[in-house]
Amino acid sequence: MSPLYNRRRELRELQERERQGETFWTESFSLETRNRVQLVMLSSTGGRDYRTLEAAVQYLLADLGQLHLPLSRSDARDDFFSYLSECPNEMVPSVIEAFVQGYTRAFEQNARIHAFHSGASYTETLIPMSKELLSELNRVLAEDRVAFELVDGEMVPFASRELHIEVTQPVLRLLASAGWERVEMSYQNALSELARGEGANAITDAGTALQEALVLLGAEGNQIGDLTTSAKRKGMIAAHDAPLLQTIDKACRWVSADRSNTGDAHNSSSASRDDAWFTVHVVGAIILRLSSQTLREEDAR
């Protein structure tokens, strides 16, 4: 779901402040974030299903070792979302995981019932977890700068993600410095596209960031392939570095070709979130390496 005008304005202002070096990532869940998470849950078929929320409550109770949630109203839907709104901050990731498990259990039970009556295979009638639902939950977390990502049903804190600590954060700090504005804008765009689940757009923006970085550092050319050849010739990269840059070039070409085949840049679904995260992190690592090498050469002079 695309943000409305005021939300878009707030997000632009947030990105601008990040460009100035501020950081807003947090492991806290504000009431607004909890409300947005609830609305996303309710927007899905599974989220409105009583069996999903009943199963989610049971997962929470088993985890807490309790027989009922605080302020229980004997209605699973009310109990679950009241707890999401009022629970301690450190419990919110567990609530989101419980919802995913409840959703999965509800649809598994439904599939088994249909399979029993129809004689069909259980796997034939099983409805998988909605990818759009997972994407929307991650979008809320990213836009609100909550330092968690929902991965395979588990809430993973960024603090435990080496790539975020070792690549993304240092790149953003580097790109906030003078002279890197064009590179920074493209890299921020890639992160924003990731937050919205737009894998193809994120890959394209990451490729643009790499192009801008190579041009900034002195390479010549209009495409990553030409820039890579120039960077190699000028000694900016070693021969064994070139294939890595060529991989990014191929990813961008793949996305472009896929869009040409589908005829719609906004509906290109072949590039997954994982594809985009890989590309964004690799580009970030390359930019860090290029910049550090340039700084070492300047210091040597």
C-alpha positions as a Markdown table, in Angstrom:
| # | Residue | x | y | z |
|---|---|---|---|---|
| 1 | Met | 0.0 | 0.0 | 0.0 |
| 2 | Ser | 1.5 | 3.3 | -1.1 |
| 3 | Pro | 1.7 | 6.0 | 1.7 |
| 4 | Leu | -0.7 | 9.0 | 1.4 |
| 5 | Tyr | 0.6 | 12.6 | 0.9 |
| 6 | Asn | 1.3 | 13.5 | 4.6 |
| 7 | Arg | 3.1 | 10.2 | 5.2 |
| 8 | Arg | 5.1 | 10.6 | 2.0 |
| 9 | Arg | 6.1 | 14.1 | 3.2 |
| 10 | Glu | 7.2 | 12.7 | 6.6 |
| 11 | Leu | 9.2 | 9.9 | 5.0 |
| 12 | Arg | 11.0 | 12.4 | 2.7 |
| 13 | Glu | 11.8 | 14.6 | 5.7 |
| 14 | Leu | 13.1 | 11.6 | 7.5 |
| 15 | Gln | 15.4 | 10.6 | 4.6 |
| 16 | Glu | 16.7 | 14.2 | 4.3 |
| 17 | Arg | 17.6 | 14.2 | 8.0 |
| 18 | Glu | 19.4 | 10.8 | 7.5 |
| 19 | Arg | 21.3 | 12.4 | 4.6 |
| 20 | Gln | 22.6 | 14.9 | 7.2 |
| 21 | Gly | 24.0 | 12.1 | 9.3 |
| 22 | Glu | 21.1 | 11.5 | 11.8 |
| 23 | Thr | 20.1 | 7.9 | 12.6 |
| 24 | Phe | 16.6 | 6.9 | 13.6 |
| 25 | Trp | 16.8 | 3.1 | 13.7 |
| 26 | Thr | 15.4 | 1.7 | 16.9 |
| 27 | Glu | 14.3 | -1.6 | 18.5 |
| 28 | Ser | 11.3 | 0.2 | 20.1 |
| 29 | Phe | 7.7 | -0.1 | 18.7 |
| 30 | Ser | 5.7 | 3.0 | 19.0 |
| 31 | Leu | 1.9 | 3.0 | 19.3 |
| 32 | Glu | 1.7 | 4.2 | 15.7 |
| 33 | Thr | 3.9 | 1.3 | 14.5 |
| 34 | Arg | 1.8 | -1.2 | 16.4 |
| 35 | Asn | -1.3 | 0.3 | 14.9 |
| 36 | Arg | 0.1 | 0.0 | 11.4 |
| 37 | Val | 1.1 | -3.6 | 12.0 |
| 38 | Gln | -2.4 | -4.4 | 13.2 |
| 39 | Leu | -4.0 | -2.8 | 10.1 |
| 40 | Val | -1.7 | -4.8 | 7.9 |
| 41 | Met | -2.6 | -8.0 | 9.7 |
| 42 | Leu | -6.3 | -7.2 | 9.3 |
| 43 | Ser | -5.9 | -6.4 | 5.6 |
| 44 | Ser | -5.2 | -10.0 | 4.8 |
| 45 | Thr | -7.7 | -12.9 | 4.5 |
| 46 | Gly | -5.8 | -14.8 | 7.2 |
| 47 | Gly | -5.7 | -11.9 | 9.5 |
| 48 | Arg | -9.5 | -11.6 | 9.6 |
| 49 | Asp | -9.9 | -15.3 | 10.1 |
| 50 | Tyr | -10.9 | -16.1 | 13.8 |
| 51 | Arg | -8.9 | -19.3 | 13.6 |
| 52 | Thr | -5.7 | -17.4 | 12.9 |
| 53 | Leu | -6.0 | -15.2 | 15.9 |
| 54 | Glu | -7.2 | -18.0 | 18.2 |
| 55 | Ala | -4.1 | -20.0 | 17.2 |
| 56 | Ala | -1.9 | -16.9 | 17.6 |
| 57 | Val | -3.2 | -16.4 | 21.1 |
| 58 | Gln | -2.5 | -20.0 | 22.0 |
| 59 | Tyr | 1.1 | -19.6 | 20.8 |
| 60 | Leu | 1.5 | -16.5 | 22.9 |
| 61 | Leu | 0.1 | -18.2 | 26.0 |
| 62 | Ala | 2.3 | -21.2 | 25.6 |
| 63 | Asp | 5.3 | -18.9 | 25.2 |
| 64 | Leu | 4.4 | -16.8 | 28.3 |
| 65 | Gly | 3.4 | -19.8 | 30.4 |
| 66 | Gln | 0.0 | -18.2 | 31.1 |
| 67 | Leu | -3.6 | -19.3 | 30.8 |
| 68 | His | -5.0 | -16.0 | 29.5 |
| 69 | Leu | -3.6 | -12.7 | 28.3 |
| 70 | Pro | -3.9 | -9.6 | 30.5 |
| 71 | Leu | -7.3 | -7.9 | 30.3 |
| 72 | Ser | -8.7 | -11.0 | 28.5 |
| 73 | Arg | -12.1 | -10.4 | 27.0 |
| 74 | Ser | -12.8 | -14.1 | 26.0 |
| 75 | Asp | -12.6 | -13.1 | 22.3 |
| 76 | Ala | -9.4 | -14.1 | 20.5 |
| 77 | Arg | -9.4 | -11.2 | 18.1 |
| 78 | Asp | -9.9 | -8.5 | 20.8 |
| 79 | Asp | -7.4 | -10.3 | 23.1 |
| 80 | Phe | -4.7 | -10.5 | 20.5 |
| 81 | Phe | -4.9 | -6.9 | 19.2 |
| 82 | Ser | -5.3 | -5.5 | 22.7 |
| 83 | Tyr | -2.1 | -7.3 | 23.7 |
| 84 | Leu | -0.3 | -6.0 | 20.6 |
| 85 | Ser | -1.2 | -2.5 | 21.6 |
| 86 | Glu | -0.4 | -2.7 | 25.3 |
| 87 | Cys | 2.3 | -5.4 | 25.7 |
| 88 | Pro | 5.8 | -4.5 | 26.8 |
| 89 | Asn | 8.0 | -3.4 | 24.0 |
| 90 | Glu | 10.2 | -6.5 | 24.0 |
| 91 | Met | 7.1 | -8.7 | 23.5 |
| 92 | Val | 6.1 | -7.1 | 20.2 |
| 93 | Pro | 8.4 | -9.3 | 18.0 |
| 94 | Ser | 6.9 | -12.3 | 19.7 |
| 95 | Val | 3.4 | -11.1 | 19.0 |
| 96 | Ile | 4.2 | -10.7 | 15.3 |
| 97 | Glu | 5.8 | -14.2 | 15.2 |
| 98 | Ala | 2.7 | -15.6 | 16.9 |
| 99 | Phe | 0.5 | -14.1 | 14.3 |
| 100 | Val | 2.6 | -15.7 | 11.5 |
| 101 | Gln | 2.4 | -19.1 | 13.2 |
| 102 | Gly | -1.3 | -18.7 | 13.9 |
| 103 | Tyr | -1.9 | -17.8 | 10.2 |
| 104 | Thr | 0.1 | -20.8 | 9.1 |
| 105 | Arg | -1.7 | -23.2 | 11.5 |
| 106 | Ala | -5.1 | -22.0 | 10.5 |
| 107 | Phe | -4.5 | -22.6 | 6.8 |
| 108 | Glu | -2.8 | -25.9 | 7.4 |
| 109 | Gln | -5.9 | -27.1 | 9.4 |
| 110 | Asn | -8.2 | -25.8 | 6.6 |
| 111 | Ala | -6.2 | -27.7 | 4.0 |
| 112 | Arg | -6.3 | -30.9 | 6.0 |
| 113 | Ile | -10.1 | -30.7 | 6.3 |
| 114 | His | -10.5 | -30.1 | 2.6 |
| 115 | Ala | -8.1 | -32.9 | 1.8 |
| 116 | Phe | -10.1 | -35.3 | 4.1 |
| 117 | His | -13.4 | -34.5 | 2.5 |
| 118 | Ser | -12.2 | -34.3 | -1.1 |
| 119 | Gly | -9.6 | -37.0 | -1.2 |
| 120 | Ala | -7.1 | -34.5 | -2.6 |
| 121 | Ser | -3.6 | -34.3 | -1.4 |
| 122 | Tyr | -3.0 | -32.0 | 1.6 |
| 123 | Thr | -0.4 | -30.0 | -0.3 |
| 124 | Glu | -2.7 | -29.4 | -3.2 |
| 125 | Thr | -5.2 | -27.6 | -1.0 |
| 126 | Leu | -2.7 | -25.7 | 1.2 |
| 127 | Ile | -2.8 | -21.9 | 0.8 |
| 128 | Pro | 0.7 | -20.5 | 1.4 |
| 129 | Met | 1.5 | -17.6 | 3.5 |
| 130 | Ser | 0.7 | -14.4 | 1.7 |
| 131 | Lys | 3.9 | -12.8 | 0.3 |
| 132 | Glu | 2.2 | -9.5 | 0.1 |
| 133 | Leu | 1.3 | -9.7 | 3.8 |
| 134 | Leu | 4.9 | -10.4 | 4.8 |
| 135 | Ser | 6.1 | -7.6 | 2.4 |
| 136 | Glu | 3.7 | -5.1 | 4.0 |
| 137 | Leu | 4.7 | -6.0 | 7.5 |
| 138 | Asn | 8.4 | -5.5 | 6.6 |
| 139 | Arg | 7.5 | -2.2 | 4.8 |
| 140 | Val | 6.0 | -0.9 | 8.0 |
| 141 | Leu | 9.0 | -1.8 | 10.0 |
| 142 | Ala | 11.4 | -0.3 | 7.5 |
| 143 | Glu | 9.5 | 3.0 | 7.1 |
| 144 | Asp | 9.2 | 3.4 | 10.9 |
| 145 | Arg | 12.9 | 2.6 | 11.1 |
| 146 | Val | 12.3 | -0.4 | 13.5 |
| 147 | Ala | 15.5 | -2.4 | 13.4 |
| 148 | Phe | 13.9 | -5.8 | 12.8 |
| 149 | Glu | 13.0 | -7.7 | 9.7 |
| 150 | Leu | 10.5 | -10.6 | 9.4 |
| 151 | Val | 12.4 | -13.4 | 7.8 |
| 152 | Asp | 10.9 | -16.9 | 7.4 |
| 153 | Gly | 8.5 | -16.3 | 10.2 |
| 154 | Glu | 11.1 | -14.9 | 12.7 |
| 155 | Met | 11.8 | -11.3 | 13.7 |
| 156 | Val | 15.5 | -10.8 | 13.1 |
| 157 | Pro | 17.1 | -7.8 | 14.8 |
| 158 | Phe | 19.5 | -5.8 | 12.6 |
| 159 | Ala | 22.0 | -6.0 | 15.5 |
| 160 | Ser | 22.5 | -9.7 | 14.7 |
| 161 | Arg | 22.8 | -9.1 | 10.9 |
| 162 | Glu | 26.4 | -8.7 | 10.0 |
| 163 | Leu | 25.7 | -7.2 | 6.6 |
| 164 | His | 23.6 | -4.4 | 8.1 |
| 165 | Ile | 26.3 | -3.5 | 10.7 |
| 166 | Glu | 29.3 | -4.1 | 8.4 |
| 167 | Val | 28.0 | -2.7 | 5.1 |
| 168 | Thr | 24.7 | -0.7 | 5.2 |
| 169 | Gln | 25.5 | 1.6 | 8.2 |
| 170 | Pro | 29.1 | 2.4 | 7.1 |
| 171 | Val | 27.9 | 3.2 | 3.6 |
| 172 | Leu | 25.2 | 5.6 | 4.8 |
| 173 | Arg | 27.8 | 7.3 | 7.0 |
| 174 | Leu | 30.2 | 7.6 | 4.0 |
| 175 | Leu | 27.5 | 8.9 | 1.6 |
| 176 | Ala | 26.4 | 11.6 | 4.0 |
| 177 | Ser | 29.7 | 13.3 | 3.4 |
| 178 | Ala | 30.2 | 16.1 | 0.8 |
| 179 | Gly | 30.6 | 15.1 | -2.8 |
| 180 | Trp | 28.7 | 11.8 | -2.6 |
| 181 | Glu | 25.2 | 13.3 | -2.9 |
| 182 | Arg | 24.2 | 11.7 | -6.2 |
| 183 | Val | 25.5 | 8.3 | -5.0 |
| 184 | Glu | 23.7 | 8.7 | -1.7 |
| 185 | Met | 20.4 | 9.6 | -3.3 |
| 186 | Ser | 20.4 | 6.4 | -5.5 |
| 187 | Tyr | 21.5 | 4.2 | -2.6 |
| 188 | Gln | 18.8 | 5.7 | -0.4 |
| 189 | Asn | 16.3 | 5.1 | -3.2 |
| 190 | Ala | 17.3 | 1.5 | -3.3 |
| 191 | Leu | 16.7 | 1.1 | 0.5 |
| 192 | Ser | 13.3 | 2.8 | 0.1 |
| 193 | Glu | 12.3 | 0.5 | -2.7 |
| 194 | Leu | 13.3 | -2.5 | -0.5 |
| 195 | Ala | 11.1 | -1.1 | 2.3 |
| 196 | Arg | 8.2 | -1.2 | -0.2 |
| 197 | Gly | 9.0 | -4.7 | -1.4 |
| 198 | Glu | 10.0 | -3.4 | -4.9 |
| 199 | Gly | 12.9 | -5.7 | -5.6 |
| 200 | Ala | 13.4 | -4.8 | -9.3 |
| 201 | Asn | 13.4 | -1.1 | -8.6 |
| 202 | Ala | 15.9 | -1.6 | -5.7 |
| 203 | Ile | 18.3 | -3.4 | -7.9 |
| 204 | Thr | 18.1 | -0.7 | -10.6 |
| 205 | Asp | 18.7 | 2.0 | -8.0 |
| 206 | Ala | 21.6 | 0.1 | -6.5 |
| 207 | Gly | 23.1 | -0.2 | -10.0 |
| 208 | Thr | 22.7 | 3.5 | -10.5 |
| 209 | Ala | 24.5 | 4.1 | -7.1 |
| 210 | Leu | 27.4 | 2.0 | -8.2 |
| 211 | Gln | 27.6 | 3.9 | -11.6 |
| 212 | Glu | 27.6 | 7.2 | -9.8 |
| 213 | Ala | 30.3 | 6.1 | -7.4 |
| 214 | Leu | 32.5 | 4.9 | -10.2 |
| 215 | Val | 32.1 | 8.1 | -12.1 |
| 216 | Leu | 32.8 | 10.2 | -8.9 |
| 217 | Leu | 36.0 | 8.3 | -8.4 |
| 218 | Gly | 37.2 | 8.9 | -11.9 |
| 219 | Ala | 36.0 | 6.0 | -14.1 |
| 220 | Glu | 34.7 | 6.8 | -17.6 |
| 221 | Gly | 31.7 | 5.4 | -19.3 |
| 222 | Asn | 27.9 | 5.4 | -19.4 |
| 223 | Gln | 27.2 | 1.9 | -18.2 |
| 224 | Ile | 28.5 | -0.4 | -15.4 |
| 225 | Gly | 30.3 | -2.6 | -18.0 |
| 226 | Asp | 32.2 | 0.3 | -19.5 |
| 227 | Leu | 32.9 | 1.9 | -16.1 |
| 228 | Thr | 34.3 | -1.4 | -14.8 |
| 229 | Thr | 36.7 | -1.6 | -17.8 |
| 230 | Ser | 37.8 | 2.0 | -17.2 |
| 231 | Ala | 38.2 | 1.4 | -13.5 |
| 232 | Lys | 40.3 | -1.7 | -14.1 |
| 233 | Arg | 42.5 | 0.1 | -16.7 |
| 234 | Lys | 43.0 | 3.0 | -14.2 |
| 235 | Gly | 44.0 | 0.7 | -11.4 |
| 236 | Met | 40.9 | 1.6 | -9.3 |
| 237 | Ile | 40.0 | -2.1 | -9.1 |
| 238 | Ala | 42.0 | -5.3 | -9.5 |
| 239 | Ala | 41.4 | -7.9 | -12.2 |
| 240 | His | 39.7 | -10.2 | -9.6 |
| 241 | Asp | 37.3 | -7.4 | -8.6 |
| 242 | Ala | 35.9 | -7.0 | -12.1 |
| 243 | Pro | 33.6 | -10.1 | -12.0 |
| 244 | Leu | 31.9 | -8.7 | -8.9 |
| 245 | Leu | 31.0 | -5.5 | -10.7 |
| 246 | Gln | 30.0 | -7.4 | -13.7 |
| 247 | Thr | 27.6 | -9.4 | -11.6 |
| 248 | Ile | 25.8 | -6.2 | -10.6 |
| 249 | Asp | 25.7 | -5.2 | -14.3 |
| 250 | Lys | 24.1 | -8.5 | -15.2 |
| 251 | Ala | 21.5 | -8.1 | -12.4 |
| 252 | Cys | 20.5 | -4.7 | -13.7 |
| 253 | Arg | 20.3 | -6.1 | -17.3 |
| 254 | Trp | 18.2 | -9.0 | -16.0 |
| 255 | Val | 15.7 | -6.6 | -14.4 |
| 256 | Ser | 15.6 | -4.5 | -17.5 |
| 257 | Ala | 15.0 | -7.4 | -19.7 |
| 258 | Asp | 12.3 | -8.8 | -17.4 |
| 259 | Arg | 10.5 | -5.4 | -17.4 |
| 260 | Ser | 10.6 | -5.4 | -21.2 |
| 261 | Asn | 9.0 | -8.8 | -21.3 |
| 262 | Thr | 6.2 | -7.9 | -18.8 |
| 263 | Gly | 5.7 | -4.5 | -20.3 |
| 264 | Asp | 5.3 | -2.9 | -16.8 |
| 265 | Ala | 8.2 | -1.6 | -14.7 |
| 266 | His | 5.9 | -1.6 | -11.6 |
| 267 | Asn | 4.8 | -5.2 | -11.9 |
| 268 | Ser | 8.1 | -6.8 | -12.4 |
| 269 | Ser | 8.0 | -9.6 | -9.8 |
| 270 | Ser | 10.9 | -11.8 | -10.9 |
| 271 | Ala | 13.4 | -9.9 | -8.7 |
| 272 | Ser | 12.7 | -11.0 | -5.1 |
| 273 | Arg | 13.4 | -9.1 | -1.9 |
| 274 | Asp | 16.4 | -11.5 | -1.3 |
| 275 | Asp | 17.7 | -10.7 | -4.8 |
| 276 | Ala | 17.5 | -7.0 | -4.0 |
| 277 | Trp | 19.1 | -7.3 | -0.6 |
| 278 | Phe | 22.0 | -9.2 | -2.0 |
| 279 | Thr | 22.5 | -6.6 | -4.7 |
| 280 | Val | 22.2 | -3.6 | -2.3 |
| 281 | His | 24.7 | -5.2 | 0.1 |
| 282 | Val | 27.2 | -6.1 | -2.6 |
| 283 | Val | 27.0 | -2.6 | -4.1 |
| 284 | Gly | 27.5 | -1.1 | -0.6 |
| 285 | Ala | 30.6 | -3.3 | 0.0 |
| 286 | Ile | 32.0 | -2.3 | -3.4 |
| 287 | Ile | 31.5 | 1.4 | -2.7 |
| 288 | Leu | 33.2 | 1.0 | 0.7 |
| 289 | Arg | 36.1 | -0.7 | -0.9 |
| 290 | Leu | 36.5 | 1.8 | -3.7 |
| 291 | Ser | 36.3 | 4.7 | -1.3 |
| 292 | Ser | 38.8 | 3.3 | 1.2 |
| 293 | Gln | 41.2 | 2.5 | -1.6 |
| 294 | Thr | 40.9 | 6.1 | -2.9 |
| 295 | Leu | 41.5 | 7.5 | 0.6 |
| 296 | Arg | 44.6 | 5.3 | 1.0 |
| 297 | Glu | 46.0 | 6.5 | -2.3 |
| 298 | Glu | 45.4 | 10.2 | -1.3 |
| 299 | Asp | 47.1 | 9.6 | 2.1 |
| 300 | Ala | 50.1 | 8.0 | 0.2 |
| 301 | Arg | 50.6 | 11.2 | -1.8 |
